[in-house]
């Protein structure tokens, strides 16, 4: 548009100066150059790339960090459903892993950058549509994570005390929707279905001496419940063998060193495995060596009050009980496949029943389609994309794009890659479309009466949490009620 104006103005001046004196022509050309400069300046200001990131978890912040690094002009709005930022760093990391939360220092620097605008308490899909965002931003990046559990779809899954690990983690980490989770710890045996890092976190929290948790940011109601817990034995059950276990070596090592806890392995699960150790790649080799070492050492351990039972080659087929859980029926599996990486679990037709009063399902998460306009793979639970590109000016990163796979480092790498793709595509475009960004979005939210929460508002909530925690000898006492968060945020 500005180019057309300049061309027309140039033609007009050229026509008018045909019969003018040299001095008059010089003055007119000088005025033209000044006007041209002003128009170019105006174009630069108004056409600054505006990016909207949906989801203020690790993927969203890592993507913002990379975009700020690659561009000196881009402006970013980060939308979050809850009034507070940081997603899984706040709500997914175990309270006894404070070192993992050090990444919040990096995210804080991103959030206070003058080109970044955090907007909390906005639900994309209801408060504002993806269509609204795509029309008012040059780029929309979906990083809203994986918010729902996968189900086993077996009989008895709705019995009392059959709970998803995601909800259990949310309960002790202060996710508002999980604050009233009904969980009974008045039994000695609990079973965790799954063998990933989340499964180990859940098992470790159940087995950790409560005194080790008192100074962390675990919720007070969870700490109180764990103080009265009678759980002494935790089974961690996987459908495949030791060489296909999904947990990391670091997580395994930590739970094996847990104070007052003995690990009981089943020797039959390790038949012929020791002979295969030299053929394994280094990460898997270290992990198997650690299991074999623990298998030998646990036979000599006689001082313990809690017990961990890693069990392999079992698939749950039924939760047993009338109204509440009393046990789980497992199919006994065998591995089929030529290589370790490709081996799958196959049921043999034999079964085993194990008694327990608490069942925690930890078989993975899936993303949801937050807006009907988003291309979505319903079966696998992720936004359809090719290397982060969805369609047009719509992109996706993190678990929303890949599914819930990998540790924080993998999420960071993926977010960086998608951010670079966005930057490169913006740079390769000849023109940057004029986008209204937050100016337009704020009007939509105001019309709908949505109370938004800025990063400064979050910092007020943060200070209150830390003050309350200090009085209890804790890092913080998390606020779990959204209404209370909004009251504190709005109390300027």
C-alpha positions as CSV (number, residue, x, y, z in Angstrom):
1,X,0.0,0.0,0.0
2,X,2.8,2.5,0.9
3,X,4.7,1.6,-2.2
4,X,1.7,2.5,-4.4
5,X,1.4,5.9,-2.6
6,X,5.0,6.7,-3.2
7,X,4.9,5.8,-6.9
8,X,1.8,7.9,-7.5
9,X,3.3,10.8,-5.5
10,X,6.5,10.5,-7.6
11,X,4.6,10.6,-10.9
12,X,2.6,13.6,-9.7
13,X,5.7,15.6,-8.7
14,X,7.4,14.7,-11.9
15,X,4.5,16.0,-13.9
16,X,4.3,19.2,-11.8
17,X,8.0,20.0,-12.1
18,X,8.3,19.8,-15.8
19,X,8.0,23.6,-16.3
20,X,9.3,24.7,-12.9
21,X,12.6,26.5,-12.2
22,X,15.5,24.5,-10.9
23,X,15.3,26.0,-7.4
24,X,11.6,25.1,-7.1
25,X,12.3,21.6,-8.4
26,X,15.0,21.1,-5.8
27,X,12.6,22.2,-3.0
28,X,9.9,19.9,-4.2
29,X,12.3,16.9,-4.4
30,X,13.6,17.6,-0.9
31,X,10.0,17.6,0.4
32,X,9.4,14.3,-1.5
33,X,12.4,12.7,0.1
34,X,11.3,13.8,3.6
35,X,7.7,12.4,3.0
36,X,9.2,9.2,1.6
37,X,11.3,8.7,4.7
38,X,8.3,9.4,7.0
39,X,6.2,6.8,5.1
40,X,8.9,4.2,5.3
41,X,9.3,4.8,9.0
42,X,5.5,4.5,9.5
43,X,5.5,1.3,7.5
44,X,8.3,-0.2,9.7
45,X,6.4,0.7,12.9
46,X,3.0,-0.6,11.8
47,X,4.3,-3.7,10.1
48,X,6.3,-5.1,13.0
49,X,5.6,-8.9,13.0
50,X,3.1,-9.8,15.7
51,X,3.1,-13.3,17.1
52,X,0.5,-15.0,19.4
53,X,1.7,-18.0,21.4
54,X,-1.2,-20.1,22.8
55,X,0.1,-21.7,26.0
56,X,2.6,-20.4,28.6
57,X,4.4,-23.6,29.4
58,X,7.9,-24.7,28.5
59,X,7.3,-24.9,24.7
60,X,5.7,-21.5,24.6
61,X,8.5,-19.8,26.5
62,X,11.3,-21.5,24.7
63,X,9.8,-20.6,21.4
64,X,9.4,-16.9,22.5
65,X,13.1,-17.0,23.7
66,X,14.3,-18.1,20.3
67,X,12.0,-15.6,18.4
68,X,13.4,-12.7,20.5
69,X,16.9,-13.9,19.7
70,X,16.3,-14.1,16.0
71,X,14.5,-10.9,15.5
72,X,15.0,-7.4,16.9
73,X,11.4,-6.2,16.0
74,X,9.0,-9.1,16.6
75,X,6.4,-8.6,19.3
76,X,4.9,-11.6,21.1
77,X,1.7,-12.1,23.1
78,X,1.6,-15.3,25.2
79,X,-1.9,-16.4,26.1
80,X,-2.6,-18.8,29.0
81,X,-5.8,-20.5,30.2
82,X,-4.8,-20.2,33.9
83,X,-4.0,-16.8,35.5
84,X,-0.4,-18.0,36.0
85,X,2.4,-18.9,33.6
86,X,4.9,-21.8,33.3
87,X,2.6,-24.8,32.8
88,X,4.3,-28.1,33.5
89,X,7.3,-26.5,35.2
90,X,4.9,-25.4,37.9
91,X,2.4,-28.2,37.7
92,X,4.3,-31.2,36.4
93,X,7.7,-31.2,38.0
94,X,7.8,-33.1,41.3
95,X,8.1,-31.0,44.4
96,X,11.3,-32.8,45.4
97,X,12.9,-31.7,42.2
98,X,13.4,-28.0,42.7
99,X,16.5,-27.9,40.6
100,X,14.4,-28.6,37.4
101,X,12.5,-25.4,38.2
102,X,15.7,-23.3,37.8
103,X,14.6,-22.8,34.1
104,X,12.0,-20.4,35.5
105,X,14.8,-17.8,35.7
106,X,15.2,-18.0,31.9
107,X,11.4,-17.8,31.4
108,X,11.2,-14.8,33.7
109,X,13.7,-12.9,31.6
110,X,11.6,-13.7,28.5
111,X,8.4,-12.5,30.2
112,X,9.8,-9.1,31.3
113,X,11.2,-8.4,27.9
114,X,9.4,-5.2,26.6
115,X,8.5,-7.0,23.4
116,X,6.6,-9.8,25.3
117,X,3.2,-9.5,26.7
118,X,1.9,-12.4,29.0
119,X,-1.9,-12.6,29.1
120,X,-3.4,-15.0,31.6
121,X,-6.9,-16.2,32.3
122,X,-7.8,-16.4,28.5
123,X,-9.3,-19.6,27.2
124,X,-8.7,-19.9,23.4
125,X,-11.6,-21.6,21.9
126,X,-14.2,-19.8,24.0
127,X,-13.0,-16.4,25.1
128,X,-11.3,-15.9,21.7
129,X,-11.2,-18.1,18.6
130,X,-8.3,-19.3,16.5
131,X,-9.9,-17.4,13.6
132,X,-9.8,-14.1,15.7
133,X,-6.1,-14.8,16.4
134,X,-5.1,-15.6,12.9
135,X,-6.8,-12.5,11.5
136,X,-5.1,-10.2,14.0
137,X,-1.6,-11.7,14.2
138,X,1.1,-12.5,11.6
139,X,1.7,-15.9,13.2
140,X,-0.2,-18.0,15.7
141,X,1.8,-20.7,17.5
142,X,0.0,-23.5,19.4
143,X,2.0,-24.7,22.5
144,X,-0.8,-25.6,24.8
145,X,0.5,-29.1,25.7
146,X,-1.3,-32.4,26.3
147,X,-4.0,-31.9,28.9
148,X,-5.9,-35.2,29.1
149,X,-5.1,-38.8,30.0
150,X,-5.1,-41.9,27.8
151,X,-7.5,-44.5,29.1
152,X,-7.0,-48.2,29.4
153,X,-10.6,-48.9,28.5
154,X,-10.9,-52.1,30.6
155,X,-13.5,-53.2,33.1
156,X,-13.5,-51.6,36.5
157,X,-11.6,-48.4,35.3
158,X,-14.3,-46.3,37.0
159,X,-14.0,-47.9,40.4
160,X,-13.2,-45.7,43.4
161,X,-9.5,-45.1,43.9
162,X,-8.6,-45.8,40.2
163,X,-7.0,-42.5,39.4
164,X,-5.0,-41.1,36.6
165,X,-1.4,-40.2,37.4
166,X,-1.9,-36.8,35.8
167,X,-4.7,-36.0,38.3
168,X,-2.6,-37.3,41.2
169,X,0.4,-35.1,40.1
170,X,-2.0,-32.2,39.7
171,X,-3.4,-32.9,43.2
172,X,0.0,-32.7,45.0
173,X,1.3,-29.9,42.7
174,X,-1.7,-27.6,43.0
175,X,-3.6,-27.7,39.7
176,X,-6.9,-25.9,40.4
177,X,-9.0,-28.5,38.8
178,X,-7.5,-31.3,40.9
179,X,-7.6,-29.7,44.3
180,X,-10.7,-31.7,45.3
181,X,-9.5,-35.0,44.0
182,X,-10.9,-37.8,46.2
183,X,-8.0,-40.1,47.0
184,X,-7.8,-42.8,49.7
185,X,-4.4,-43.7,51.1
186,X,-5.7,-45.9,53.8
187,X,-4.2,-49.1,52.5
188,X,-0.8,-50.8,52.3
189,X,-0.6,-51.6,48.6
190,X,-0.8,-49.3,45.6
191,X,-0.1,-50.1,41.9
192,X,1.1,-47.7,39.3
193,X,0.3,-48.8,35.7
194,X,3.2,-47.6,33.5
195,X,6.9,-47.3,33.7
196,X,7.7,-43.8,32.5
197,X,9.2,-40.9,34.4
198,X,5.7,-39.8,35.6
199,X,5.1,-43.3,37.0
200,X,8.4,-43.1,38.9
201,X,7.5,-39.6,40.2
202,X,4.2,-40.9,41.5
203,X,5.7,-44.0,43.1
204,X,8.5,-41.9,44.7
205,X,6.1,-39.4,46.2
206,X,4.1,-42.3,47.8
207,X,7.3,-43.8,49.2
208,X,9.3,-40.7,50.2
209,X,9.5,-40.0,54.0
210,X,7.1,-37.1,54.6
211,X,9.8,-35.0,56.4
212,X,11.6,-34.8,53.0
213,X,8.6,-33.1,51.5
214,X,7.7,-30.6,54.2
215,X,9.9,-27.8,52.9
216,X,9.0,-28.2,49.2
217,X,6.1,-26.5,47.4
218,X,3.8,-29.5,47.7
219,X,0.3,-28.5,48.5
220,X,-0.6,-28.5,52.2
221,X,-3.6,-30.8,51.8
222,X,-1.5,-33.4,49.9
223,X,1.2,-33.2,52.6
224,X,-1.4,-33.7,55.3
225,X,-2.8,-36.7,53.4
226,X,0.6,-38.2,52.9
227,X,1.4,-37.8,56.6
228,X,-1.5,-40.2,57.3
229,X,-0.9,-42.5,54.4
230,X,-0.6,-46.2,55.2
231,X,0.9,-47.1,51.8
232,X,4.0,-49.2,52.3
233,X,4.2,-51.2,49.1
234,X,4.1,-49.7,45.5
235,X,4.1,-51.9,42.4
236,X,5.2,-50.2,39.2
237,X,3.9,-52.4,36.3
238,X,4.9,-52.3,32.6
239,X,3.7,-54.3,29.6
240,X,7.2,-54.8,28.1
241,X,10.6,-55.9,29.5
242,X,13.4,-54.1,31.3
243,X,15.1,-53.2,28.1
244,X,12.1,-51.3,26.8
245,X,11.4,-49.4,30.1
246,X,10.5,-45.7,29.4
247,X,11.9,-44.1,32.5
248,X,15.3,-42.4,32.4
249,X,18.4,-43.7,34.2
250,X,18.5,-40.5,36.4
251,X,14.9,-41.1,37.6
252,X,15.6,-44.8,38.3
253,X,18.8,-44.1,40.2
254,X,17.0,-41.6,42.4
255,X,14.2,-43.9,43.4
256,X,16.6,-46.8,44.1
257,X,18.5,-44.5,46.6
258,X,15.3,-43.6,48.4
259,X,15.7,-43.6,52.2
260,X,14.0,-46.4,54.0
261,X,12.8,-48.1,50.8
262,X,13.9,-51.5,49.4
263,X,13.4,-52.5,45.7
264,X,12.2,-56.0,44.9
265,X,12.9,-57.1,41.3
266,X,11.6,-60.3,39.8
267,X,14.6,-62.4,38.8
268,X,12.6,-64.1,36.0
269,X,12.3,-60.7,34.3
270,X,16.1,-60.6,33.8
271,X,16.7,-64.0,32.3
272,X,19.3,-63.9,29.6
273,X,19.6,-60.1,29.8
274,X,23.0,-59.9,31.4
275,X,24.5,-61.6,28.4
276,X,23.0,-59.0,26.1
277,X,24.4,-56.0,28.0
278,X,27.6,-55.6,25.8
279,X,25.5,-55.3,22.7
280,X,23.4,-52.4,24.0
281,X,23.9,-48.7,23.2
282,X,25.5,-46.7,26.0
283,X,22.3,-45.1,27.6
284,X,20.4,-48.4,27.6
285,X,23.5,-50.3,28.8
286,X,23.9,-48.0,31.8
287,X,20.3,-48.4,32.7
288,X,20.3,-52.2,32.5
289,X,23.6,-52.3,34.5
290,X,21.9,-50.2,37.2
291,X,18.9,-52.6,37.4
292,X,21.2,-55.7,37.6
293,X,23.3,-54.0,40.3
294,X,20.2,-53.2,42.3
295,X,18.9,-56.7,41.8
296,X,22.0,-58.1,43.5
297,X,22.2,-55.5,46.2
298,X,18.6,-55.6,47.3
299,X,19.0,-59.2,48.5
300,X,21.3,-57.9,51.2
301,X,19.1,-54.9,52.3
302,X,17.3,-55.6,55.6
303,X,16.5,-52.1,56.9
304,X,13.5,-50.7,55.2
305,X,9.9,-49.6,55.9
306,X,8.7,-49.1,52.3
307,X,8.8,-51.4,49.3
308,X,9.0,-50.8,45.6
309,X,8.2,-53.6,43.1
310,X,9.1,-53.0,39.5
311,X,7.1,-55.7,37.5
312,X,7.6,-56.3,33.8
313,X,5.7,-58.1,31.0
314,X,2.2,-57.5,32.5
315,X,-0.8,-55.8,30.9
316,X,-3.9,-54.8,33.0
317,X,-7.1,-56.4,31.7
318,X,-9.4,-55.7,34.6
319,X,-9.7,-53.6,37.8
320,X,-11.2,-55.9,40.5
321,X,-13.7,-54.8,43.1
322,X,-17.3,-54.0,43.8
323,X,-17.4,-50.2,44.4
324,X,-13.8,-49.7,45.4
325,X,-10.6,-51.1,44.0
326,X,-9.4,-54.4,45.6
327,X,-7.0,-55.7,43.0
328,X,-5.9,-55.8,39.4
329,X,-6.0,-58.7,36.9
330,X,-2.9,-58.7,34.6
331,X,-2.3,-60.6,31.4
332,X,1.2,-62.2,31.3
333,X,3.1,-61.1,28.2
334,X,6.0,-62.2,26.1
335,X,8.1,-60.1,23.7
336,X,7.9,-60.6,20.0
337,X,10.2,-59.0,17.5
338,X,13.7,-59.3,16.1
339,X,15.4,-56.2,17.7
340,X,15.1,-54.8,21.1
341,X,13.8,-51.5,19.8
342,X,11.0,-53.1,17.8
343,X,9.9,-55.7,20.3
344,X,6.2,-55.6,21.3
345,X,4.3,-57.2,24.1
346,X,2.1,-60.1,23.2
347,X,-0.4,-61.7,25.6
348,X,0.2,-65.4,26.3
349,X,-3.2,-66.3,27.5
350,X,-2.0,-66.6,31.1
351,X,-3.1,-64.2,33.9
352,X,-2.0,-63.0,37.3
353,X,-4.0,-61.1,40.0
354,X,-2.4,-58.7,42.4
355,X,-4.2,-57.2,45.4
356,X,-4.1,-53.4,45.9
357,X,-6.4,-50.6,47.1
358,X,-5.1,-47.8,44.9
359,X,-4.5,-47.9,41.2
360,X,-2.7,-45.0,39.4
361,X,-3.0,-45.1,35.6
362,X,0.2,-43.6,34.0
363,X,0.0,-44.6,30.3
364,X,0.5,-41.2,28.7
365,X,-1.4,-38.0,27.9
366,X,-2.9,-36.5,24.7
367,X,-3.6,-33.1,23.5
368,X,-7.2,-31.9,22.7
369,X,-8.6,-29.9,19.8
370,X,-9.2,-26.5,21.6
371,X,-10.8,-25.0,18.5
372,X,-12.7,-26.8,15.7
373,X,-10.7,-25.0,13.0
374,X,-7.4,-26.6,14.1
375,X,-6.4,-29.6,12.0
376,X,-6.2,-32.4,14.5
377,X,-5.4,-36.1,14.8
378,X,-8.1,-37.3,17.2
379,X,-6.8,-40.8,17.4
380,X,-3.2,-40.0,18.4
381,X,-4.1,-36.7,20.2
382,X,-2.0,-34.0,18.6
383,X,-2.2,-31.0,16.2
384,X,-1.5,-32.1,12.6
385,X,1.6,-30.5,11.4
386,X,4.8,-31.0,9.3
387,X,7.9,-30.0,11.3
388,X,5.8,-27.4,13.2
389,X,3.9,-26.0,10.2
390,X,0.1,-26.5,10.4
391,X,-1.2,-24.3,7.6
392,X,-0.9,-20.7,6.6
393,X,0.1,-18.6,9.5
394,X,-0.7,-21.4,12.0
395,X,2.1,-23.4,13.7
396,X,2.5,-25.8,16.6
397,X,5.3,-26.9,19.0
398,X,5.8,-29.0,22.1
399,X,3.5,-31.7,23.2
400,X,0.5,-30.2,21.3
401,X,2.5,-30.9,18.1
402,X,4.5,-34.0,18.9
403,X,2.4,-35.8,21.6
404,X,3.7,-36.2,25.1
405,X,7.1,-37.6,24.4
406,X,10.5,-36.8,25.8
407,X,12.0,-34.8,28.6
408,X,12.3,-31.0,28.9
409,X,15.4,-30.9,26.7
410,X,13.5,-32.5,23.8
411,X,10.6,-29.9,24.2
412,X,13.2,-27.1,24.2
413,X,14.9,-28.4,21.0
414,X,11.5,-28.8,19.2
415,X,10.4,-25.3,20.3
416,X,13.6,-23.7,19.1
417,X,13.3,-25.5,15.7
418,X,9.7,-24.3,15.2
419,X,10.6,-20.8,16.2
420,X,13.5,-20.7,13.7
421,X,11.0,-21.9,11.0
422,X,8.6,-19.1,11.9
423,X,11.4,-16.5,11.7
424,X,12.7,-17.8,8.4
425,X,9.3,-17.8,6.8
426,X,8.6,-14.3,8.1
427,X,12.0,-13.1,6.7
428,X,11.4,-14.8,3.3
429,X,8.1,-13.1,2.8
430,X,8.4,-9.9,0.7
431,X,5.9,-8.0,2.9
432,X,4.7,-8.3,6.4
433,X,0.9,-7.9,6.7
434,X,-0.3,-5.2,9.0
435,X,-1.5,-6.9,12.1
436,X,-3.3,-5.3,15.0
437,X,-2.3,-7.9,17.6
438,X,-3.0,-7.0,21.2
439,X,-4.9,-3.8,20.2
440,X,-7.6,-5.9,18.6
441,X,-7.4,-8.9,20.9
442,X,-7.8,-6.7,24.1
443,X,-11.0,-5.2,22.6
444,X,-12.5,-8.7,22.0
445,X,-11.7,-9.8,25.5
446,X,-13.0,-6.6,27.0
447,X,-16.3,-7.0,25.1
448,X,-16.7,-10.5,26.6
449,X,-15.9,-9.2,30.1
450,X,-12.8,-11.4,30.5
451,X,-10.4,-10.4,33.3
452,X,-6.9,-10.7,31.9
453,X,-3.8,-11.2,34.1
454,X,-0.6,-9.5,33.2
455,X,2.9,-10.8,34.2
456,X,3.0,-8.0,36.8
457,X,-0.3,-9.3,38.2
458,X,1.2,-12.8,38.4
459,X,4.1,-11.4,40.3
460,X,1.7,-10.2,43.0
461,X,0.3,-13.8,43.2
462,X,3.8,-15.1,43.3
463,X,4.7,-12.8,46.3
464,X,1.7,-13.9,48.2
465,X,2.5,-17.6,47.7
466,X,6.1,-17.1,48.8
467,X,5.0,-15.2,51.9
468,X,2.5,-17.9,52.9
469,X,5.1,-20.6,52.3
470,X,7.7,-18.7,54.4
471,X,5.3,-18.8,57.4
472,X,5.1,-22.6,57.1
473,X,8.8,-23.2,56.4
474,X,8.1,-24.0,52.7
475,X,9.4,-22.6,49.4
476,X,5.8,-21.4,48.7
477,X,2.2,-22.3,49.4
478,X,0.5,-22.6,46.1
479,X,-2.8,-20.9,45.6
480,X,-5.2,-23.5,44.1
481,X,-8.4,-21.4,43.7
482,X,-8.6,-19.4,40.4
483,X,-11.1,-16.9,42.0
484,X,-8.6,-16.1,44.7
485,X,-5.8,-15.7,42.1
486,X,-7.9,-13.2,40.2
487,X,-8.7,-11.3,43.3
488,X,-5.0,-10.9,44.2
489,X,-4.2,-10.1,40.5
490,X,-6.8,-7.4,40.4
491,X,-5.8,-5.9,43.8
492,X,-3.6,-3.1,42.5
